[in-house]
Amino acid sequence: MSSANNVTPAPSAAPTSTTPAPSPSNPTLLSTIRPVVVLVLVCAVAGALLGAVHDVTAPIAARNAEERAQLTYAELVPDAATFEDAPCDVDGCTASLKALDQAGNVVAYVIVAQSKGYGGQVPIAVAFDTNGNVASIAAMGNSETPGLGTKIANDSYIGQYVGRAAEPTAAESIDMISGATISSKAALAAYNIAVQAYEEVR
């Protein structure tokens, strides 16, 4: 018998699967939600840290603001030994006080009032003497335009109110700051609020 008849047939190829292999470029559920979870955790930690910082710094900021206010009151009424709160319901009045001497007698009334300016609220502090005249006045911190609106603190503007009777004042009787009319009018509006508040607390 010939050897050609004894040829062993070659093994057939393994059947190929019809199920496609997962593509490495297809994101799994875990890889999809992981960035979201990380972002949420980061935001939560950042929020907690900001809250903690605020809890620590807020009382300090409030205390510093109160100290600055007390210094302003003392500069407005140097003869005052103490300042006593005087309740006031006038809108725009943020503080109203009686300035008392060592014997407890009222020597002046201090009113802090504010009105909307160009960059935010424009607060001023006014000291009225017992005769109802402006003894002194000061523009407090504001967010008006530096070099323009902030000029309301200059004596050339704010000094115009000293000596005036505690009566509403019209814009025509005040020299406005050139280029800062909005800020000037806001200070005037705050002054008129202070006059109204003084009439309530005196």
C-alpha positions in Angstrom: 0.0 0.0 0.0 1.3 3.5 -0.9 2.3 5.9 1.9 0.3 8.7 0.1 -2.9 7.0 1.4 -1.7 7.5 5.0 -1.7 11.3 5.0 -3.1 12.7 8.3 -5.7 15.4 7.6 -4.7 18.9 9.0 -6.7 19.9 12.1 -9.5 22.3 11.3 -9.2 25.9 12.5 -10.9 26.7 15.8 -14.3 28.2 15.4 -14.2 32.0 15.7 -16.4 33.7 18.2 -19.1 36.0 16.8 -19.1 38.1 20.1 -17.0 41.2 19.6 -14.3 41.8 22.2 -14.9 44.8 24.4 -13.2 47.8 23.0 -10.7 49.4 25.5 -12.0 52.8 24.3 -15.5 52.1 25.7 -15.7 53.6 29.2 -17.0 51.4 31.9 -19.6 52.6 34.5 -16.9 52.9 37.1 -14.6 55.1 35.0 -17.6 57.2 34.1 -18.8 58.0 37.6 -15.3 58.2 39.3 -14.6 61.8 38.1 -18.1 62.8 39.3 -17.5 61.3 42.7 -14.1 62.9 43.0 -15.5 66.3 42.1 -18.3 66.0 44.6 -15.9 65.1 47.3 -13.5 67.9 46.5 -16.4 70.4 46.5 -17.7 69.0 49.8 -14.2 69.4 51.4 -13.7 72.8 50.0 -17.1 74.0 51.2 -16.4 72.6 54.7 -13.1 74.4 54.8 -14.6 77.7 53.6 -17.3 77.4 56.2 -14.8 76.8 58.9 -12.6 79.7 57.8 -15.7 82.0 57.7 -16.7 80.9 61.2 -13.3 81.9 62.4 -12.9 85.1 60.5 -16.4 86.5 60.6 -16.3 87.4 64.3 -12.9 89.0 63.9 -14.1 91.1 60.9 -17.2 92.2 62.8 -15.1 93.2 65.8 -12.6 95.1 63.6 -15.5 96.9 61.9 -17.0 97.9 65.3 -13.6 99.2 66.5 -13.3 101.3 63.4 -16.8 102.7 63.9 -16.1 103.5 67.5 -13.0 105.4 66.5 -15.0 107.4 63.9 -17.6 108.3 66.6 -14.9 109.4 69.0 -13.3 111.6 66.3 -16.7 113.1 65.5 -17.5 113.9 69.2 -14.2 114.2 71.1 -16.1 115.4 74.2 -18.1 112.2 74.5 -17.2 109.7 77.2 -19.6 107.0 75.9 -22.0 106.3 73.2 -25.5 104.9 73.8 -27.7 103.2 71.2 -30.8 105.2 70.2 -33.3 103.0 68.4 -34.3 104.3 64.9 -36.6 102.9 62.2 -35.6 105.2 59.4 -34.7 103.2 56.2 -31.1 103.7 55.4 -30.0 104.5 58.9 -27.5 101.8 60.0 -26.6 103.3 63.4 -28.0 106.0 65.7 -26.4 106.9 69.0 -26.4 109.4 71.8 -23.0 110.8 72.7 -22.8 111.2 76.5 -20.3 113.1 78.7 -18.9 111.9 81.9 -22.1 112.9 83.8 -24.3 111.0 81.4 -25.6 114.2 79.6 -26.3 114.1 75.9 -23.7 116.3 74.1 -24.5 115.2 70.5 -26.3 112.6 68.4 -24.3 110.5 65.9 -26.2 109.1 63.0 -24.7 106.7 60.4 -26.7 106.5 57.1 -26.1 105.2 53.6 -27.5 105.5 50.1 -26.7 103.7 46.9 -23.9 105.2 44.9 -22.0 104.1 41.7 -20.1 101.2 43.2 -22.3 100.3 46.2 -23.6 101.8 49.4 -22.1 105.2 50.4 -22.2 105.5 54.2 -21.6 108.7 56.1 -21.5 109.5 59.9 -23.0 112.8 61.1 -22.8 114.3 64.5 -25.6 116.7 65.4 -25.1 119.0 68.4 -27.8 119.7 70.9 -28.9 122.8 69.0 -29.7 120.7 65.9 -26.7 121.7 63.8 -24.1 119.6 62.1 -21.1 119.6 64.4 -19.0 117.2 62.3 -19.3 114.7 59.5 -17.3 112.0 58.0 -17.5 109.8 54.9 -17.0 106.1 55.8 -15.5 103.3 53.7 -17.1 102.8 50.3 -16.5 101.1 46.9 -16.8 104.2 44.8 -14.3 104.8 41.9 -10.9 105.7 43.3 -9.9 109.2 42.6 -13.4 110.2 41.7 -16.2 108.9 43.9 -13.9 108.5 46.8 -13.4 112.3 46.8 -16.6 112.6 48.8 -14.4 112.1 51.8 -12.4 115.2 51.0 -13.2 118.2 53.1 -13.9 120.2 50.0 -17.0 118.1 49.6 -18.0 116.7 52.9 -17.1 119.8 54.8 -20.0 121.7 53.1 -22.4 120.1 55.5 -20.7 121.2 58.7 -22.7 124.0 60.4 -25.9 123.3 58.6 -29.2 123.0 60.4 -30.7 119.6 60.6 -32.9 120.1 57.7 -33.3 118.4 54.3 -30.8 119.7 51.8 -31.3 120.1 48.1 -28.7 119.2 45.5 -28.7 122.8 44.3 -27.1 124.0 47.6 -24.2 121.5 47.4 -21.2 121.7 45.1 -21.1 118.3 43.4 -17.8 116.6 42.6 -17.0 116.9 38.9 -17.1 113.5 37.3 -18.6 111.9 40.4 -22.1 113.2 40.4 -23.6 109.9 41.3 -21.4 109.5 44.4 -22.0 113.1 45.4 -25.7 112.7 45.2 -25.5 109.4 47.1 -23.7 111.2 50.0 -26.3 113.9 49.9 -29.1 111.4 50.1 -27.3 109.7 53.0 -27.1 113.0 54.7 -30.8 113.7 54.3 -31.5 110.2 55.7 -29.3 111.2 58.7 -31.3 114.3 59.2 -34.5 112.3 59.2 -33.1 109.8 61.7 -31.9 112.6 64.0 -35.4 114.1 64.1 -36.6 110.7 65.3 -34.1 110.0 68.0 -33.4 113.4 69.5 
